Amino acid sequence: MGVALNAVTKSFGSTQALRGVSLEPAAGEVLAVVGANGAGKSTLNKLLSGALAPDTGEVLVDGAPVHFNSPLDARRAGVETVHQHASDWTIPGLSTAENLVLDRLATGEDGAWASPRRLLPKAREVAEGLGLHLSTAALLDDVARLGVSERQLIAVARSLSQRPRLLILDEPTSALSAAEADRLFAIVRSLREQGVAILYVSHRLGEVDALADRVAVMRDGLLVATFAKPFTREDVVNAMLGELAEEIQRPSGHVAGNPVVEISGARLFADSTPFDLQLREGEVLGLTGLIGAGKSELLGALFGLRPLPEGTIALDGTPIRPRHPSEAIAHGVHLVPEDRATQALIPGWSVRGNATLALARRFFTQIGRERTRVIDLIGDLRVRTAGPEAPIESLSGGNQQKVVVGRWLLEPARVLALDEPFRGVDLGARRDIAAKVRELAAGAAIVVASADVDEVLEVADRIVVLSHGSVVQDVLAKDATREDLTLAMNA
């Protein structure tokens, strides 16, 4: 007995997000929930975590119906949730220590005006429960100064400190390095041994295969299949995608054109080795490496977010040194950023407004043309939405990502850089985005940065591995193996 759902339904307007779903994560079990974006996974999580109430059906605790009026009610019942989006993990403006012990602050256990320094002993205890060893300076500093992966680990550590009976992990490794993910997996296995029920939502089927005791597959608001070990990845994919379950094909080869971008003598960090790199027309370059290897720094230099400490960039043979994204855009360099929730989307705006944000001035007096182009984009990328005027928050994470990618597809780019474009995106959405990226490569240079080796193998013609800010491997995708790339990443 634990926390469960019994025949729950949930609708948003005319959209049925959940249709009679029953689910019971068992104590001492890792139950993975998979499904395409828009399948209903997020809504299911919100019912269990008290963020939403079902229209019909029941939330059960130890077999008895309950009504969660808020996430606080769910937490009192032993439900802890680590959400997918970075904006939900921490509160900027508060110190890292305060974020680690938010629950104590909320209940007044440390007094109404406890200083961050007074919170240090308990904050260290919470952090070290996940194996995080943070300096006093880091604990006292604004949590916003931490990277995306560090903030996610703060949220995980805080949830674990509550000793939950049901722990919901929504795409928990989306921002973690391989070492950080391995640490999390060890903790998940330990919690399972302690009798905690774990609901594990992930698009990464390798993780599901390694961790899950059971897999629940959702599609179109329905629970369409449940698999217990041993299960095959093919069975899970077929149940997830139904008729769309054709495997994404790796590029079979390509003929690259002339260099579009030539990077010479580039140094990403003060202590890294300089390197040269070319991006060629008609080629999708996959840029991979562990988190912190320098992928975002390289793309940021191309897009005018940060200068290279050393080195030069030439575009079609002409040296450039963009000092601001507007200068990069003027050169035809476009970037899809890593963190869509805080860097790429405007809450409260429509799908249309977010899709045309970068081109707002051009379309200011051409609303009809703007709307037509966005409707075409929705069709091309198979964005699941009620229409171009629907609020961006009404879309699933994968469909929001399609809108962010699509923003830069409305205007031809000379260089399109995508930083972790498949984070939190299901197999079907990943295929749609990858197909569009490959289509664009016919007249541009494309660089896709991802810490996930499988993602770059699926989309890239050529793969460059970064380690500590240096290029350690440059290989054609058709000659690359997962094992070789992983070894190079950890060099």
VEXLUMNU-966843 format. One record per residue (C-alpha): residue number from 1; x, y, z; residue in three letters. Coordinates in nm, 3 decimals. Layout:
BEGIN
 kolvex      xx      yy      zz mikol
    NUM       X       Y       Z   ALA
...
//
This chain:
BEGIN
 kolvex      xx      yy      zz mikol
      1   0.000   0.000   0.000   MET
      2   0.120   0.351  -0.075   GLY
      3   0.025   0.645  -0.296   VAL
      4  -0.172   0.548  -0.607   ALA
      5  -0.410   0.672  -0.877   LEU
      6  -0.740   0.501  -0.949   ASN
      7  -0.917   0.565  -1.283   ALA
      8  -0.823   0.934  -1.290   VAL
      9  -0.920   1.171  -1.569   THR
     10  -0.808   1.526  -1.635   LYS
     11  -0.903   1.766  -1.913   SER
     12  -0.788   2.112  -2.012   PHE
     13  -1.061   2.263  -2.223   GLY
     14  -1.131   2.017  -2.503   SER
     15  -0.800   1.835  -2.451   THR
     16  -0.814   1.513  -2.250   GLN
     17  -0.476   1.488  -2.081   ALA
     18  -0.560   1.172  -1.882   LEU
     19  -0.829   0.918  -1.962   ARG
     20  -0.900   0.670  -1.684   GLY
     21  -0.544   0.605  -1.569   VAL
     22  -0.472   0.376  -1.273   SER
     23  -0.119   0.350  -1.141   LEU
     24   0.032   0.221  -0.816   GLU
     25   0.407   0.251  -0.759   PRO
     26   0.497  -0.021  -0.510   ALA
     27   0.724   0.019  -0.210   ALA
     28   1.078  -0.085  -0.298   GLY
     29   1.016  -0.050  -0.672   GLU
     30   1.141   0.176  -0.949   VAL
     31   0.843   0.230  -1.179   LEU
     32   0.946   0.410  -1.497   ALA
     33   0.687   0.614  -1.685   VAL
     34   0.758   0.674  -2.052   VAL
     35   0.564   0.815  -2.343   GLY
     36   0.573   1.071  -2.619   ALA
     37   0.547   1.439  -2.530   ASN
     38   0.182   1.517  -2.466   GLY
     39   0.109   1.159  -2.360   ALA
     40   0.002   1.273  -2.012   GLY
     41   0.313   1.206  -1.802   LYS
     42   0.341   1.559  -1.662   SER
     43  -0.029   1.570  -1.575   THR
     44   0.001   1.235  -1.398   LEU
     45   0.295   1.368  -1.195   ASN
     46   0.099   1.679  -1.101   LYS
     47  -0.192   1.472  -0.969   LEU
     48   0.039   1.263  -0.751   LEU
     49   0.230   1.570  -0.629   SER
     50  -0.080   1.775  -0.544   GLY
     51  -0.030   2.043  -0.810   ALA
     52  -0.357   1.941  -0.979   LEU
     53  -0.672   1.756  -0.873   ALA
     54  -0.835   1.492  -1.096   PRO
     55  -1.167   1.567  -1.267   ASP
     56  -1.283   1.215  -1.186   THR
     57  -1.122   0.916  -1.020   GLY
     58  -0.924   0.906  -0.699   GLU
     59  -0.585   0.965  -0.546   VAL
     60  -0.532   0.694  -0.285   LEU
     61  -0.301   0.685   0.017   VAL
     62  -0.278   0.341   0.176   ASP
     63  -0.599   0.248  -0.006   GLY
     64  -0.806   0.542   0.123   ALA
     65  -0.921   0.826  -0.107   PRO
     66  -0.759   1.162  -0.033   VAL
     67  -0.780   1.510  -0.180   HIS
     68  -0.454   1.699  -0.216   PHE
     69  -0.537   2.069  -0.205   ASN
     70  -0.177   2.165  -0.270   SER
     71   0.172   2.018  -0.309   PRO
     72   0.213   2.070   0.065   LEU
     73  -0.066   1.817   0.128   ASP
     74   0.109   1.566  -0.097   ALA
     75   0.439   1.623   0.080   ARG
     76   0.273   1.564   0.416   ARG
     77   0.162   1.229   0.272   ALA
     78   0.524   1.149   0.187   GLY
     79   0.534   1.249  -0.182   VAL
     80   0.847   1.435  -0.294   GLU
     81   0.891   1.558  -0.653   THR
     82   1.198   1.675  -0.843   VAL
     83   1.057   1.858  -1.144   HIS
     84   1.201   1.865  -1.494   GLN
     85   1.239   2.241  -1.539   HIS
     86   1.534   2.430  -1.395   ALA
     87   1.310   2.719  -1.288   SER
     88   1.131   2.483  -1.045   ASP
     89   1.443   2.357  -0.866   TRP
     90   1.570   2.657  -0.674   THR
     91   1.478   3.012  -0.573   ILE
     92   1.720   3.272  -0.710   PRO
     93   1.805   3.547  -0.466   GLY
     94   1.837   3.297  -0.181   LEU
     95   2.165   3.134  -0.091   SER
     96   2.247   2.775  -0.177   THR
     97   2.220   2.691   0.195   ALA
     98   1.871   2.841   0.214   GLU
     99   1.764   2.644  -0.093   ASN
    100   1.889   2.322   0.062   LEU
    101   1.677   2.372   0.374   VAL
    102   1.372   2.546   0.227   LEU
    103   1.141   2.314   0.420   ASP
    104   1.288   2.419   0.754   ARG
    105   1.253   2.784   0.654   LEU
    106   0.891   2.733   0.549   ALA
    107   0.799   2.570   0.881   THR
    108   1.002   2.813   1.092   GLY
    109   1.218   2.539   1.246   GLU
    110   1.520   2.770   1.244   ASP
    111   1.333   3.085   1.338   GLY
    112   1.176   3.346   1.117   ALA
    113   1.501   3.531   1.044   TRP
    114   1.765   3.259   1.035   ALA
    115   2.076   3.380   0.854   SER
    116   2.235   3.164   0.583   PRO
    117   2.540   3.119   0.808   ARG
    118   2.325   2.974   1.088   ARG
    119   2.183   2.726   0.836   LEU
    120   2.525   2.596   0.728   LEU
    121   2.540   2.279   0.945   PRO
    122   2.198   2.152   0.834   LYS
    123   2.258   2.259   0.472   ALA
    124   2.585   2.063   0.466   ARG
    125   2.407   1.760   0.608   GLU
    126   2.141   1.777   0.333   VAL
    127   2.400   1.825   0.058   ALA
    128   2.622   1.543   0.180   GLU
    129   2.324   1.308   0.174   GLY
    130   2.369   1.317  -0.204   LEU
    131   2.748   1.324  -0.186   GLY
    132   2.767   1.698  -0.257   LEU
    133   3.062   1.864  -0.087   HIS
    134   3.013   2.239  -0.115   LEU
    135   3.246   2.506   0.020   SER
    136   3.124   2.762   0.271   THR
    137   3.152   3.029   0.003   ALA
    138   2.933   2.828  -0.237   ALA
    139   2.673   2.765   0.033   LEU
    140   2.653   3.133   0.124   LEU
    141   2.645   3.257  -0.236   ASP
    142   2.328   3.314  -0.441   ASP
    143   2.212   2.978  -0.577   VAL
    144   2.163   3.145  -0.918   ALA
    145   2.542   3.143  -0.956   ARG
    146   2.542   2.763  -0.973   LEU
    147   2.520   2.585  -1.306   GLY
    148   2.209   2.404  -1.427   VAL
    149   2.333   2.060  -1.321   SER
    150   2.435   2.183  -0.975   GLU
    151   2.093   2.341  -0.915   ARG
    152   1.925   2.015  -1.013   GLN
    153   2.136   1.824  -0.763   LEU
    154   2.038   2.077  -0.494   ILE
    155   1.671   1.997  -0.564   ALA
    156   1.734   1.622  -0.552   VAL
    157   1.927   1.650  -0.224   ALA
    158   1.649   1.857  -0.068   ARG
    159   1.384   1.601  -0.166   SER
    160   1.588   1.308  -0.035   LEU
    161   1.632   1.481   0.300   SER
    162   1.256   1.448   0.359   GLN
    163   1.278   1.066   0.356   ARG
    164   0.988   1.027   0.110   PRO
    165   0.768   0.719   0.072   ARG
    166   0.712   0.812  -0.296   LEU
    167   0.984   0.997  -0.484   LEU
    168   0.892   1.133  -0.828   ILE
    169   1.192   1.205  -1.052   LEU
    170   1.097   1.387  -1.374   ASP
    171   1.381   1.366  -1.629   GLU
    172   1.630   1.368  -1.340   PRO
    173   1.947   1.330  -1.548   THR
    174   1.861   1.585  -1.819   SER
    175   2.123   1.830  -1.689   ALA
    176   2.365   1.591  -1.518   LEU
    177   2.707   1.471  -1.625   SER
    178   2.772   1.098  -1.654   ALA
    179   2.941   1.093  -1.312   ALA
    180   2.656   1.289  -1.151   GLU
    181   2.399   1.059  -1.312   ALA
    182   2.583   0.752  -1.182   ASP
    183   2.575   0.902  -0.833   ARG
    184   2.200   0.956  -0.864   LEU
    185   2.147   0.599  -0.990   PHE
    186   2.332   0.461  -0.688   ALA
    187   2.107   0.663  -0.457   ILE
    188   1.792   0.547  -0.642   VAL
    189   1.900   0.185  -0.598   ARG
    190   1.972   0.248  -0.229   SER
    191   1.629   0.406  -0.178   LEU
    192   1.468   0.108  -0.348   ARG
    193   1.643  -0.122  -0.101   GLU
    194   1.506   0.095   0.181   GLN
    195   1.150   0.042   0.058   GLY
    196   1.090   0.380  -0.109   VAL
    197   0.858   0.380  -0.412   ALA
    198   1.020   0.567  -0.701   ILE
    199   0.837   0.701  -1.006   LEU
    200   1.103   0.761  -1.269   TYR
    201   1.002   0.966  -1.574   VAL
    202   1.259   0.962  -1.853   SER
    203   1.298   0.966  -2.230   HIS
    204   1.636   0.793  -2.196   ARG
    205   1.555   0.429  -2.246   LEU
    206   1.904   0.319  -2.149   GLY
    207   1.840   0.456  -1.800   GLU
    208   1.498   0.294  -1.788   VAL
    209   1.648  -0.040  -1.888   ASP
    210   1.917  -0.012  -1.619   ALA
    211   1.698   0.105  -1.330   LEU
    212   1.333   0.012  -1.375   ALA
    213   1.158  -0.289  -1.225   ASP
    214   0.847  -0.203  -1.426   ARG
    215   0.773   0.033  -1.715   VAL
    216   0.438   0.205  -1.764   ALA
    217   0.385   0.336  -2.118   VAL
    218   0.149   0.627  -2.181   MET
    219   0.008   0.744  -2.512   ARG
    220  -0.263   1.006  -2.577   ASP
    221  -0.366   1.020  -2.212   GLY
    222  -0.400   0.643  -2.176   LEU
    223  -0.188   0.386  -1.996   LEU
    224  -0.141   0.159  -2.297   VAL
    225   0.106  -0.098  -2.165   ALA
    226   0.298  -0.209  -1.858   THR
    227   0.612  -0.420  -1.882   PHE
    228   0.789  -0.602  -1.600   ALA
    229   1.148  -0.717  -1.627   LYS
    230   1.270  -0.862  -1.851   PRO
    231   1.141  -0.620  -2.116   PHE
    232   1.295  -0.515  -2.447   THR
    233   1.358  -0.163  -2.567   ARG
    234   1.178  -0.246  -2.891   GLU
    235   0.860  -0.339  -2.701   ASP
    236   0.870  -0.012  -2.509   VAL
    237   0.931   0.202  -2.820   VAL
    238   0.652   0.030  -3.013   ASN
    239   0.408   0.090  -2.728   ALA
    240   0.519   0.454  -2.692   MET
    241   0.489   0.556  -3.052   LEU
    242   0.240   0.313  -3.200   GLY
    243   0.237   0.362  -3.576   GLU
    244   0.527   0.609  -3.553   LEU
    245   0.767   0.355  -3.405   ALA
    246   1.016   0.350  -3.689   GLU
    247   1.367   0.384  -3.553   GLU
    248   1.556   0.705  -3.613   ILE
    249   1.819   0.626  -3.875   GLN
    250   2.177   0.735  -3.837   ARG
    251   2.308   0.946  -4.126   PRO
    252   2.444   0.716  -4.397   SER
    253   2.709   0.958  -4.514   GLY
    254   2.739   1.308  -4.652   HIS
    255   2.936   1.534  -4.878   VAL
    256   3.039   1.846  -4.690   ALA
    257   3.074   2.174  -4.876   GLY
    258   3.303   2.469  -4.822   ASN
    259   3.391   2.593  -4.473   PRO
    260   3.134   2.836  -4.335   VAL
    261   3.293   2.888  -3.993   VAL
    262   3.667   2.860  -3.930   GLU
    263   3.778   2.874  -3.568   ILE
    264   4.154   2.908  -3.523   SER
    265   4.372   2.887  -3.214   GLY
    266   4.066   2.885  -2.989   ALA
    267   4.110   2.852  -2.616   ARG
    268   3.784   2.802  -2.423   LEU
    269   3.933   2.813  -2.073   PHE
    270   4.251   2.972  -1.944   ALA
    271   4.417   2.632  -1.897   ASP
    272   4.278   2.448  -2.201   SER
    273   4.472   2.354  -2.514   THR
    274   4.407   2.573  -2.822   PRO
    275   4.235   2.404  -3.118   PHE
    276   4.117   2.468  -3.473   ASP
    277   3.769   2.371  -3.594   LEU
    278   3.569   2.408  -3.916   GLN
    279   3.193   2.400  -3.968   LEU
    280   3.108   2.317  -4.329   ARG
    281   2.805   2.383  -4.543   GLU
    282   2.576   2.084  -4.578   GLY
    283   2.713   1.920  -4.264   GLU
    284   2.563   1.858  -3.920   VAL
    285   2.845   1.869  -3.668   LEU
    286   2.775   1.690  -3.341   GLY
    287   2.956   1.848  -3.046   LEU
    288   2.970   1.623  -2.742   THR
    289   3.149   1.598  -2.410   GLY
    290   3.069   1.587  -2.042   LEU
    291   2.891   1.879  -1.879   ILE
    292   3.156   2.149  -1.831   GLY
    293   3.366   2.028  -2.125   ALA
    294   3.320   2.359  -2.308   GLY
    295   3.027   2.294  -2.543   LYS
    296   2.815   2.586  -2.423   SER
    297   3.122   2.812  -2.407   GLU
    298   3.202   2.744  -2.773   LEU
    299   2.845   2.806  -2.887   LEU
    300   2.830   3.116  -2.667   GLY
    301   3.137   3.258  -2.842   ALA
    302   2.974   3.202  -3.182   LEU
    303   2.656   3.376  -3.066   PHE
    304   2.818   3.674  -2.896   GLY
    305   2.735   3.567  -2.541   LEU
    306   3.098   3.549  -2.430   ARG
    307   3.430   3.622  -2.601   PRO
    308   3.689   3.356  -2.666   LEU
    309   3.978   3.402  -2.420   PRO
    310   4.201   3.338  -2.718   GLU
    311   4.156   3.263  -3.088   GLY
    312   3.968   3.390  -3.393   THR
    313   3.641   3.315  -3.571   ILE
    314   3.588   3.365  -3.945   ALA
    315   3.250   3.344  -4.122   LEU
    316   3.274   3.271  -4.494   ASP
    317   3.635   3.386  -4.480   GLY
    318   3.567   3.716  -4.301   THR
    319   3.683   3.754  -3.939   PRO
    320   3.402   3.823  -3.692   ILE
    321   3.397   3.882  -3.318   ARG
    322   3.032   3.924  -3.213   PRO
    323   3.003   4.115  -2.886   ARG
    324   2.627   4.065  -2.851   HIS
    325   2.367   3.818  -2.984   PRO
    326   2.223   4.093  -3.205   SER
    327   2.556   4.114  -3.387   GLU
    328   2.565   3.736  -3.430   ALA
    329   2.209   3.733  -3.565   ILE
    330   2.305   4.009  -3.811   ALA
    331   2.578   3.774  -3.938   HIS
    332   2.322   3.493  -3.978   GLY
    333   2.430   3.301  -3.667   VAL
    334   2.135   3.164  -3.467   HIS
    335   2.137   2.979  -3.133   LEU
    336   1.881   2.752  -2.967   VAL
    337   1.988   2.780  -2.599   PRO
    338   2.027   2.500  -2.347   GLU
    339   1.767   2.607  -2.090   ASP
    340   1.445   2.678  -2.279   ARG
    341   1.242   2.754  -1.965   ALA
    342   1.454   3.051  -1.854   THR
    343   1.648   3.147  -2.167   GLN
    344   1.414   3.094  -2.460   ALA
    345   1.045   3.117  -2.365   LEU
    346   0.827   3.402  -2.239   ILE
    347   0.555   3.270  -2.005   PRO
    348   0.212   3.413  -2.074   GLY
    349   0.284   3.462  -2.443   TRP
    350   0.122   3.258  -2.716   SER
    351   0.284   2.992  -2.931   VAL
    352   0.289   3.251  -3.212   ARG
    353   0.452   3.518  -2.997   GLY
    354   0.725   3.284  -2.876   ASN
    355   0.786   3.137  -3.221   ALA
    356   0.839   3.480  -3.382   THR
    357   1.015   3.649  -3.090   LEU
    358   1.347   3.687  -3.271   ALA
    359   1.172   3.838  -3.574   LEU
    360   0.925   4.058  -3.386   ALA
    361   1.030   4.383  -3.552   ARG
    362   0.998   4.239  -3.900   ARG
    363   0.651   4.102  -3.837   PHE
    364   0.525   4.392  -3.624   PHE
    365   0.280   4.516  -3.888   THR
    366   0.229   4.179  -4.059   GLN
    367   0.027   3.977  -3.808   ILE
    368  -0.151   3.782  -4.082   GLY
    369   0.175   3.675  -4.245   ARG
    370   0.323   3.590  -3.906   GLU
    371   0.025   3.372  -3.818   ARG
    372   0.040   3.189  -4.152   THR
    373   0.409   3.110  -4.112   ARG
    374   0.359   2.986  -3.757   VAL
    375   0.072   2.760  -3.870   ILE
    376   0.305   2.616  -4.136   ASP
    377   0.575   2.568  -3.872   LEU
    378   0.331   2.387  -3.641   ILE
    379   0.253   2.147  -3.924   GLY
    380   0.614   2.097  -4.032   ASP
    381   0.734   2.011  -3.681   LEU
    382   0.412   1.837  -3.576   ARG
    383   0.368   2.063  -3.274   VAL
    384   0.075   1.940  -3.064   ARG
    385  -0.118   2.255  -2.975   THR
    386  -0.470   2.394  -2.990   ALA
    387  -0.341   2.660  -3.230   GLY
    388  -0.097   2.949  -3.272   PRO
    389  -0.274   3.161  -3.009   GLU
    390  -0.259   2.891  -2.739   ALA
    391  -0.047   2.990  -2.436   PRO
    392   0.301   2.843  -2.450   ILE
    393   0.249   2.689  -2.103   GLU
    394  -0.027   2.468  -2.245   SER
    395   0.228   2.272  -2.449   LEU
    396   0.428   1.975  -2.324   SER
    397   0.803   2.016  -2.280   GLY
    398   0.887   1.852  -2.612   GLY
    399   0.640   2.067  -2.802   ASN
    400   0.775   2.381  -2.634   GLN
    401   1.119   2.276  -2.754   GLN
    402   0.987   2.242  -3.109   LYS
    403   0.863   2.601  -3.088   VAL
    404   1.206   2.720  -2.969   VAL
    405   1.381   2.534  -3.251   VAL
    406   1.117   2.648  -3.498   GLY
    407   1.177   3.015  -3.405   ARG
    408   1.506   3.004  -3.590   TRP
    409   1.367   2.802  -3.879   LEU
    410   1.144   3.094  -3.980   LEU
    411   1.451   3.286  -4.092   GLU
    412   1.728   3.122  -4.298   PRO
    413   2.050   3.093  -4.100   ALA
    414   2.406   3.072  -4.222   ARG
    415   2.499   2.898  -3.897   VAL
    416   2.249   2.727  -3.665   LEU
    417   2.378   2.619  -3.325   ALA
    418   2.159   2.404  -3.100   LEU
    419   2.262   2.353  -2.737   ASP
    420   2.107   2.035  -2.590   GLU
    421   1.806   2.057  -2.827   PRO
    422   1.673   1.713  -2.731   PHE
    423   1.672   1.758  -2.353   ARG
    424   1.337   1.638  -2.219   GLY
    425   1.220   1.549  -2.570   VAL
    426   1.070   1.211  -2.658   ASP
    427   1.180   0.988  -2.946   LEU
    428   0.908   1.107  -3.183   GLY
    429   0.975   1.478  -3.120   ALA
    430   1.349   1.414  -3.144   ARG
    431   1.298   1.257  -3.485   ARG
    432   1.091   1.556  -3.603   ASP
    433   1.352   1.807  -3.486   ILE
    434   1.642   1.602  -3.625   ALA
    435   1.474   1.571  -3.965   ALA
    436   1.422   1.948  -3.984   LYS
    437   1.781   2.014  -3.877   VAL
    438   1.910   1.786  -4.151   ARG
    439   1.687   1.959  -4.404   GLU
    440   1.833   2.297  -4.306   LEU
    441   2.189   2.168  -4.339   ALA
    442   2.154   2.175  -4.718   ALA
    443   2.230   2.548  -4.718   GLY
    444   2.393   2.613  -4.383   ALA
    445   2.638   2.489  -4.124   ALA
    446   2.470   2.318  -3.829   ILE
    447   2.623   2.236  -3.492   VAL
    448   2.431   2.028  -3.237   VAL
    449   2.575   2.013  -2.885   ALA
    450   2.468   1.726  -2.659   SER
    451   2.616   1.533  -2.369   ALA
    452   2.416   1.230  -2.486   ASP
    453   2.624   1.017  -2.723   VAL
    454   2.320   0.846  -2.875   ASP
    455   2.171   1.182  -2.972   GLU
    456   2.477   1.299  -3.164   VAL
    457   2.513   0.959  -3.331   LEU
    458   2.155   0.990  -3.457   GLU
    459   2.176   1.341  -3.602   VAL
    460   2.539   1.420  -3.687   ALA
    461   2.752   1.368  -3.998   ASP
    462   3.069   1.443  -3.806   ARG
    463   3.134   1.434  -3.432   ILE
    464   3.378   1.640  -3.228   VAL
    465   3.445   1.546  -2.864   VAL
    466   3.548   1.816  -2.617   LEU
    467   3.720   1.745  -2.287   SER
    468   3.830   2.022  -2.048   HIS
    469   3.788   2.278  -2.327   GLY
    470   4.001   2.091  -2.581   SER
    471   3.916   1.886  -2.890   VAL
    472   4.013   1.526  -2.816   VAL
    473   3.839   1.352  -3.108   GLN
    474   3.709   1.453  -3.453   ASP
    475   3.549   1.165  -3.643   VAL
    476   3.287   1.095  -3.909   LEU
    477   2.968   0.965  -3.750   ALA
    478   2.966   0.656  -3.972   LYS
    479   3.304   0.559  -3.823   ASP
    480   3.215   0.643  -3.461   ALA
    481   3.108   0.403  -3.189   THR
    482   2.937   0.476  -2.860   ARG
    483   3.225   0.316  -2.671   GLU
    484   3.498   0.521  -2.842   ASP
    485   3.310   0.848  -2.794   LEU
    486   3.248   0.773  -2.427   THR
    487   3.616   0.697  -2.370   LEU
    488   3.714   1.022  -2.542   ALA
    489   3.463   1.222  -2.334   MET
    490   3.626   1.093  -2.017   ASN
    491   3.980   1.159  -2.136   ALA
//
